[in-house]
């Protein structure tokens, strides 16, 4: 069986990209369930979601630019 990645760094980079893309999609899909309802967003989970989305967008934009 042949390895598809040459280094552990490449494998880690691919895993991070997968987590960021699917995490962003997951947050977006979950947010659509709140449309048309009054919802209270607690401060800590909302801040963590926003931080994850900001980090994800910045990292993915940096990878595309690179």
N, C-alpha and C positions, 0 to 999 in steps of 0.2 A: 504494500500500500504506500502510495506516494503522498508526501506532505503537500498541502496546497499553500501554506504560508512558509516563508523562509525563516522568519524570526518571530520571537514571542511578541515583539513590539507591533508587528503587522497584525497578528492575531488579536492583540489587545485593542488596537485601533479599530478593527472591524467589529469587535464586540461592543465597544463604546458607541460606534455609529448606529448599530442595531438598537441598542437600548435608547439612545436619544431619539431616533426616528419613531420607533414604536411607542415610546413614552409620550411624545408630542401628539401622535395620532390618538392615543388612548385618552389623554386629557381633553382633546378637542371633541371626541365622540361623547365622553361623559358630560361635557358642558352642554351639549345639544339637548340633553334630557331635561334641562332646567328651563327651556324656552316656554313662555306662557304661564309661568308660575312665580309666586313670590317665594324667594329662597334666601335664607340667612347663611352667609358664608363666614364661618369662623376665621379669625385672624391668622392663626398659625398655619392651618392647611392651605389657606388661600395664598399666604406668603411663600410657602414651600412650592406650590404649583407655579406661581409667578417666577420664582427664582429658577426653577427647573426649565421653564419655557425660555427665559432670557438666556440662560447658559446654553441651552440646546441650539437656539437660533444663532447665537454668536459663534459657537463651535462649528456648526454646519456651514455657516457663511465663510468662516475662516478656511475650512477644508475646501470649499468650492473655489474660493479666491486663490488658494495655494495651488 
